Amino acid sequence: MEKILFRKLILDISLRALIITFTIGLIVWIIQAANYLDFVIDDGHNFTIYFYYNLFNFPKIIHRILPFVFGISIFFELIKYEKNNELLIFWTNGITKKKFISNLVNFSIIVMLLQILLGSVISPSSQLKAREFLKNSNMDFLPNLIKQGKFIDTVSGLTIFINEKTDKNSFKNIYIQEGNILDLTSDNNQIIYAKEGFLDNTDNKIFKLLKGKIISTNNNKLISFEFDKIDYDLSKFESRTIKIAKMQELPTRKIIECSISLLRDISYREKMFLCDPGSLKNINQEIYKRFIKPMYFPLLTLVCCFLLTFSKIENNFSFKLIKVFLCIFSILVLSEILMRYIESSQSLFILVIILPVIIFYLIYNFLISKVSYG
């Protein structure tokens, strides 16, 4: 009977958490997807890249909202059990409040491990995969970006101006500037003017230009010549979109190795990111986010279990509910604030790591003494 009761409780909490997680997650994902429309509108990526980039960023959203969702789920589920007199079933079957708390804490430890897995393996790898889609993508949406009377500087080192767009891929009075024509020391700068042009239907990276003139720099001199027809290759240019992996996208093993090396003043070389003393704070913050913040899950569970210390028949029941909710909110805020104050100091970093364990021990002893006395 005891196993059945706890199984139902865990199932109810898990179901509520899943519904809230995917509801909030979907809302955040849609809002984020709207913000990422810049990849299509401004950066020239197609909708396939846009879709995959958003899809692989979804685990990151789940990882961020799960602590809040987990605390809220236990809080409201225990309130529901109290109002429906379902907690009495536990007490009448000989289950003590101490055992009830211990089982919930054990459940929260399992969720904590899942959160660590999500934050240290699944989320970084999915975000890195999303970044690879951008890195390996071509700007095959460029034709739709070209509008008459508008300067297009989507790609780095290239500016295009179209005076008139006559058809889907046909244009008149085309101005193309590559690099800075005023910098005579570089041989990679040029201006191209063409009366007509069109993008190759088989390869949108080839811009066929007709009847124009090229002005370029060579050995500190300006050189110009006219042409009847040339093929201008756009494939050598890249989007301005950032393609270097961010800290939250890096593999956990690499950032841990970097952190240990820097704390020990040992040189560490890595191609994916710069591992130097200046980046130690950001690296330690990322380690904290992946491994230390999930340690607050059992702490949130303990705070929710203070709901067991009073009943719905008390006059100040609503007031006590608010107090418990504020404590849950305070724990969540504390976990965020501590991450902001992580420095490159090894002693401070260790203190931040053990702090949730110390708080858990103090609250657990206080709560057990309170329910035992009750």
N, C-alpha and C positions, 0 to 999 in steps of 0.2 A: 504493500500500500504506500509506503514511504517513497519508494522509487517512482511510483506512478504519479504521486503528487508533485514531486520535484520535476519530473519529466514534463508534466503539463505546465508548470510554472516557467521552466526554461523555454518551452515551445512558445508560450504566449509572449514572453519577453522578446524572443528571437523574431517572431512574426511581426510584432509591432516595430521592432528595430529595422527589419527589412523593408517594411512598407514606408516608414519615415525616411529611411536612407535613400531609397530609389525615387521617392517623390521629391525630396529636396535636391538630391543629386541630379535628377532630370531637369529641374528648374534651373539650377546653376549651370548645367551643361548647355541648355538652350541659350541662356544669357551669354555664356562664354562663346558659344558657336556664333552668335550674332557679332560679338566683338572680333572674332577671327575672320570675319568676312573680308577684312583688309587683305588677306592672302590672295583673294580673288580680285578684289576691286583695285588695290594699289600695287600688289606685288606680282601679278601675272601668273599665279598658279591656277590650275584648273580645279573643277569641283570635286574630282576624284581625290586629289591631294588634300583638299579642304575637308572632305568627309573623313578620310583616314586619320588626318591629324587630330580632328575633334574626337573621333572614336577612341584613339589610343591615349587620350588625355583624361578619359572618364575615370580610370582607377585612381588618379591623383585626387579627383573631387571626392570620391568615396573615402579615401584615406583622411582627408582633411575634416570631413563632417562627422565621421564615425564616433569620435569621443563625445561630442555633444549629443548625438542621437542615442548612443548607448546609455548615457546618464539619464536622459529624459525618458527613455523606454522603461528602465527599471523603476524610476520615480512614479510614473503614471500607472504602471502595472501593479505596483504595490498599493497605490491608492485605490485602484479598482478592486483589488482583492479585499481590501479593508472594508470598502463600502458594500461589497456583495457578501460580506461575512465568510469569504473563502479562506481567510487566514485562520479562522477558528477551526477549520477542518485539520489544519496542520497541528494545532495545539491539542485538539482532542484525540489525535492519533499518537500522542506521546512525543511529538517532535518538539524539541526545545528551541527557543529563539537563538541560542548559541549555535546549534546545529544548522538551523535555517540560514543564519548568516554565513557560516562556514561553507555551505553548499553554494550559496550565491557568489562568494568570493572565489571559490574554485572555478565556477563558471566564468567569472570575469577574467581569471588568469588565462583560460583557454582563448577568450576573445582577445586578450592582450597579445598572446602569441600570434594569433591570426593577423592582428593589426601590425605587428612587427614584420611578419612575412609580407604583408601588403605594402608596407612602407619601405622595406629594405630590398625587396626583390621585384615584386610585381609592378608597383608604380614607377620606379626608376627605369626599368627595362621597357615598359610601355611608352614612357615619355621619350626615351632615347630612340625607340622605334619611330615615333611620330616625327622626331627631329631628322631621322634618316630619310623619311619621305620627302621632307623639304630639301635636304641636301642632294638627293638623287633626282629631284624633279626638274623638268624643263619648263620654261615659261611659255607653254603652248597656248596660253590664254591671251598672249600679247595682241593678236589682231583685234580683239574686243576692247582692249585698253586704248587703242589708237582712236582718237576723236579729233575731228577737225577744229582748228583754232585753239588747241590745247597742247602745252608742252608735256611730254611724257618722259619722266626720269626714273622709271621703275627699276631699271637695271643700273648697276654701279658703273660709272664711267661713260655713260651714254645718254644723250638727250635727243629726242625726236620731236619735230614739230610738223604737223600736217595742215596745210592751208585748206584743203578740200578733200573730202572722202566721196568718191563717185560711186563706189560699189562696196561690197562686203570687204574685199581685199585689194581694191584699186584706189589710188590716191593721186592727187595733183599738188604741185609745188611743195616738195618735200625738203625739209631741212634736217640734217643729221650732224650732231657734234660729238666727236669721240675725244675724251680727255679735255685738256685746257689748251686751246689754240694759242693763248698768250704766252704759254711756257715754251720758249724756243729750245730749251735744253733737252726736251724729251722728243723722241722720234715717233711716239705713238699717238700724237695729237693730229686731228684732221677735221675739216668741215666738208660736208658733202651737200651739194644742192642738186636736185633733179626736178625736171618739169613734171615727170610722171613716174609712177612706180606701182608695183603690186607684189603681194606675198605669194610665193609659190604654193599652189594648191596641194602639192604632194609633200611639201616640207615648209612649214610656216617659219622656219628659221632662216630661209633665204629670201632676202628682200631684193627683187629685181628692179633696178633703177634705170630710167631712160632719159637721155638728153640732159646732161648736167655738167657739173664742174666740181673738182676736188681741190681743196687747199689743205696742205699738210706741212709739217715741220720736218726739217732734215738738216743736221749739222748747223744749228742756230740760224737757219734760213727758212723762209716761206716758199713753198713750191706749189704751183697750181697747174692743172691741166684739165681739158674737157674730155668728155666721153659720150658715146652714143648709147652704150648699154653696159652695165656691170652688174654682178651679183654680189650683194653685201651680206656677209654671213653674220647672223645675230647669235649663233650658238656659243660664241666665245665669251659672251657676257653673262653675268650672274645677277640674280635678284638681290635687292638690298635686304631681304629677309635674313635674320641672324640664323646661321646654320651651325655655329659652334655649340656644343652641348653645355647646358647650364648645370649648376651644382646639383639641383634636385634630380637631374637626369643621369648622373654618374653612377657607375656600379658601386655598391657598398664596400666591396673589398678594396677598391682603389682609394676611396676617401679615408678609410680606416688606416690603410698603410701610409698614406700621406700624413695623417694626423699624428700617428706614432712616430714617424720619421722626424717631423718638425719638432715634436715635444722632446725628442732625444738629440736634436741638432744633427740629424743624419740627412745627407743629401738624398733626394728622391726625385727621379725623373719620370714624367708621364706625358704621353703625347696628347691625351684627351683634354687635359687642363693644366693650368699653371699651379704647381705645388711650391709655394714659397711662404715665408712667415707672414706676409701680408694677407694671405688667404686662409690662415689657420682659424680665425674667428668664424668665417663662413662655413668652413669644413666642420668645425665642432658643433655649430648650430644645426647642420644637416644631420650629423650623428645623433644629436639630441632629439631631433624631430623623428628620426627613424626608430630609435631604441629606447629613449628615456620617456618621451611623452606617453607611449602606450602603458608605462608603469603606473599611470594615474587612473587606469581603468579599475583596478581593485579598490583604489581610494574613493572613486566615485560611487562604487557599490556600497562601501562602508557608510558613506554619508547618506545614501538612500535608505539604508537599513535603520537609520534613526526614526523612520516612520513606524517602526515596530515598538517604539517606546511610548506611544500614545495611541488613543483610539478615537473613532469618529464621534463617540458620545460626549467627549469633552467639549466644553464651551469654547475654548480657544483652539479648536482643531484646525480651522482655516489659517489662523495666525502661525501655528507651528508648521503647517505645510509650506507657507511662504518662507519661513526661516530655513527649512531644509532645502528648498529650491534655491535660495540665495547662497547657501553653502555649496551646492553643486556648481552654481555659476562661478563662485569664488575659486573653486578648485580648477575649473577650466581656464579662468583668467590667469591664475597663478602659473599654470603649465605654459601659457603663452608668454607671460612676462619673463619668466626665468630664461626662456630661449633668447630673448632680446639682450639679456645681460651676460651671456656667455662670452668670455674673452679668451685670449690665447693663454691665460694662466692655467697651468695644470691643476693646481690646488683648488681653484674656483670651479673648474670643470668637474672635478671629483666630488666636490660639495654638492653641486647641482644634481649629480647622478644619485647620490645617497639620500638627498632630501626627501623624495617621495617615500622611500623606505622608512625613514624616521617618522614622518607624519603618519604613515599607515600604522606603524607600531603603536604610536600614542593614541590615535583615534580608536584602533581596535581594542586596546585594553580598556579605554574609557567606555566604549559602547558595550563590551561584554560585561563589565561591572554594572552598567546601568540596566541591561536586560536581565541579568542574574538577580539584581536587587529587586527589579520589578516582578 
